[in-house]
Amino acid sequence: MLQQTQVATVESYFIQFIQRFPEVTELASSSLDEVLSLWSGLGYYARARNIHRSARIIVNQHHSELPSDYESLLTLPGIGKSTAGAILSLSGIEPKPILDANVKRVLSRFFGVKGWSGESKVSKQLWDLSAKSLPVDNFEIYTQGIMDLGATVCLPKNPNCSNCPIVNKCYSYLNQLVDEIPSKKLAKKKRTESTYFLMIIFDGKKLFLEKRKPKGIWGGLWSFPQIQLADDPKTWCEQQFTNKILWVDPWEPFKHSFSHYDLYIHPIQIRMDGQFMNTAHTPKTQSFSLNQLGSLGLSAPVKGLVNRLY
């Protein structure tokens, strides 16, 4: 959960998640829908799919025990070099270098590593420094310490250098380069997309949703049908259903930002008579009553719209 997300955001989600899945066996035996429902709003949903897949691998291939060797950890979905290193080091099993965002910043400033950490040359240099800085003894204390140093003192903006225990040897501080190191990634102008969200409600008060493909944006989540703004929502409904359209209510568009593009969502509420009949007999499209929606994995904008609908 903490990959690409701050502690303050994660805390309440983590508590709910652990309460529901106190053991890896319970996580492995759950449905992906249930996992995604507890992850709804956290974003980067591939992480939820990965932890679900990893739990099943741990149960089926590792006797319900998290592997304690580096190579086996790397075979688990969603666990890379830094996460595997953190698991082993923080557990006191084996000293392994880590390189999360906080550690990158501390190492870059302390050693004066210039350039954006995402560049392969810079990344290699930081991995080398992380490995060389790792002590043989008390490595678990060191690993937690450097992570906390980056999280609480060596901040991206306005670092608290006066409280830093290694400030007297920090290259960036001694050369007045704290605000310049590490280098930022050159910002690219985000592309924009626009879409209709068709909030289709049948007379029985059931909401029509589609399950998205397993991969990609909001992968595996339930969502409203999306069509292009050039298409006509009423025509789309007439092609999909035999039900009569009772009324159509366009809502104010809003922007939802992803890391690489901005999506302008145009919600439109469409009320239809009768019951939804799933003529295609597919679990990918279903209608749900209000009390069923809480158990579904919904993206943040879909969840927000559902709350407004009901």
N, C-alpha and C positions, 0 to 999 in steps of 0.2 A: 504493500500500500504506500510505503514511503518513497518508492521509486517515482520521481518526477512530481511528488506532491508533498506539501509541507505538513509538519506534525499537527499544527492547529486544525487543519482540515481533516486529517486522518483519524484523530483521536476517537470521536464518537462512532465512526464507522468500524474502527478496530474493536472497540468494546462489544458492539452488537455482533460482529463477525465471530469473535472468540466465544461469546455466550452461546451462539447457535452451533458453532463447530469447535468444541473444546478439544477434540481429538481428531487426528488426521483421518481416522476411519470414518468418522461422521461426514467429513468434508468429501471424502472419496465416494461415499454412497449417496450423496445428494445429487439433485439434478442441476444442470448448468443454469436453468431458469432461476432456481433458488439462490445460487451464488450471485448471479447478476443482479437479482433484486436487492441483495444486501450491499452491492457495489454501486447501485444506481446513484449518480451524482458525482462520483469520484473521478470519472473520466478514464481515458487510456484503458479501455475495457479488455484489451488483449491480456492485461495483467490478471484479470479475473479468470479468463479462460485458461491462462497458463497455470495458475495456482490450482485450479480444478483438475487439470490434466496431470500436474505434478503429484497431487495427492493420490490419484489413482495408480500412478507408477510406483510411488513409495509403498502403497499398500500391497500391490500385486507383485512387485519385483524386489522389494527391500524389507519385507516382513513388517511393514508399518513403522519402520524406523528411518529417520532422515539419514542418508549416507554421511559418513564422517571422513570420506576421502575426496580430494579435490576433483579428480577426473569424473567420479560418479555424480558429484553435485552439478558439474557442467552439463551433464546429459539431461537434467531436469528442465522442462520448458520455463523460460523466464529467468533462469539463473545464469548470469555471465561471470566473467572473471572477478569483478569487484564484489558481487554478492556472495559468490562462493568463498572468496578470501575473507570477507567479513564474518561469515558463518563460522569458519574454522578458527580465525584469530580471536573473535569475541568469545568463543566457547572455550578458549584455552587449549584447543586440540593441536594446532600447528600454526606457526607464524607464516602468514601469507599477506602480500601487499594488497591494498584496496585503493580505489580511485573513484570515489563518488564526487559530487560537485563541490562539497565542502573541502575535501582533501585536495582536490585539484587547485583550489584557490589558495590554500595554505602553502602548498609546495611551490606554486608559481610565484607567490610573493616572497617567500623565504629565500628561494634559490635564484630569483630574478629570471624566471622563464618567461620570455616574451612570445607573443603570438597566441592565437586562439587554440584552446585545448582540443577542439574537434579536428584540427589538422593532424594527419598521421604522424608527421615528424615531431610535433609538439607532444602528442599523446604518448609516443614511444619514450620521449625524454622524461615525461612525468611518471610513467610506469617504472622506468629505471630508477628514478629518484625515490619513488615509493618503496621499492624493494631494498635499496641501499640504506634507507632511513629506518627500516624495520629492525628493532632489537631482537636478539635471540631470547633474552629473558624478559619477563613481564610484557610480552608482546600484546596480550589482551588489554592491558592497561593503556599502553601506547596507542593502540588502534582506536579504543574508545576516546582517548584524549585528543587525538588529532581530529577526529570527527566532531567532537564537542567544541574544539577550538574554532573550527570553521563555522560551526552553527551559532556560536554565541559571542565570539570576539572578532574573528577575522571575517567580518560580514562583507557582502558584496558592495554595499554602500555604507559610508560612515563607519568604518571599522574602529573598534575600541582599542587602539594600539597602546594606550596608556595602561591597560590591564593585561597586555599580552606577555606571557612569561618568556618568550623568545625574541622579543622586539629588538634587543641589543645586537642580534646577529641577523636580523631580517634585511635582506638586500633591498627590498622595495621601500622599507621604512627609512633606512640609512641613506638612500638615494632619492627620497621624496617622490617615489613612483607608485605609492599605494593606490592612487586613483587610476593609474594607467595599466597596472598589472593585476590580474590577467587581462589580456586583450579581449575585447568583445567580438563576437561574430558579426560580420558585416550584415546589416539588416537588409533584407530583400522586401520589396513591396509585396504585400499579401495579395493573392488573387481573390476575387469575390465570386460567389455563386448565389443564385436565388432559386427558391423552390416553393411550391405549395405544400402545406401539410393539410391533408384532407381528414378532418375530424368528423367521421361519419357515425351518427348515432341512429340506431333503429328504434322503432316505436316502443319496443320492449325495454328501452333505456339501456341497451347494450352497445358498447363502443367497439367499432371494427378496428382491428390492428393487424399488422403484418410482421412476421418475424424476419429480421434482416439476415443476410448471409453471414456465415460464421466469421469471416474475416473482413477487414476494412472498418470504416467509420461505424461506430455503434454495432460492431459485429455481434450477432447472437441476441441482440435486444429486440423487444417488441416496439414497433413504431407506427406512426400514421403513414398511410400511403403517400408517396411523394410524386408529384408530377411537375413538369416544367411550366413556367408562367405562360408560355405560348399555347399551352393546352387548356381546354375548357373543363373545369371540374365537373360540371353537370353532365357533359358528354361522357366523361370517364365513368361516372357512376351509372349512367344509362347502359354503358357497354358491359359493366361488371355485374350489375344486379337487375333483377326484374321488379324490384320494389319501386314504388312511386316516391319521387322527391317531394317533400312537404314544404321545406323552405331552406334557403341558403343565407348564411350570415358571415361575411368576410370580417376578419379581425385585423387589428393594427399589426403590420409587419414588425419584426424585431431581428436583431443581429445576434448570432451565436458564433463565437470565435474559436477556431482551432489553431494549433500551432502554425499551420502553413496556409490557412485560408479563412476567410470570413463567409459564413453562410447567412444569407438574409431569408428568414422564414416568414412565409405569408400564410398564417393559419386561416382556414375557412371551415366554419361549422356547417355541416349538411345533415339535416334531419330527414329520415326516410321512414315510410310506413312499414308495418309488418315486422316479421322476424328475419334475421339474416339466415340464408340457407347456404351452407358451404358446399356448393354443387361440385367443386373440384375435389372434394374429400381430401384436403391437404391440411396438415397441422400448421402450415406456414401462414395461413390466414384464419382468424377466428374472431368471434365477438365475445366481449367480456362484460360482465356486470360489475358494478362498483366494488363489491366486496372481493372480487377476484383480482382486481388490479394491483393490490398491495403485494401480491406474491410474484409479480412479474418484474423482469429486468427492464427498466425504462431509462432512457437517456435523460439528462437534466432538462432540456427544453420540452420533451414530451411529458415528463412528470409535472413540470410547471403548468403546461396547458391542461393536463388532466385535472389538476387541482382547481383550475379556473372553471372547467366545465362542470364540476360537481361541487 
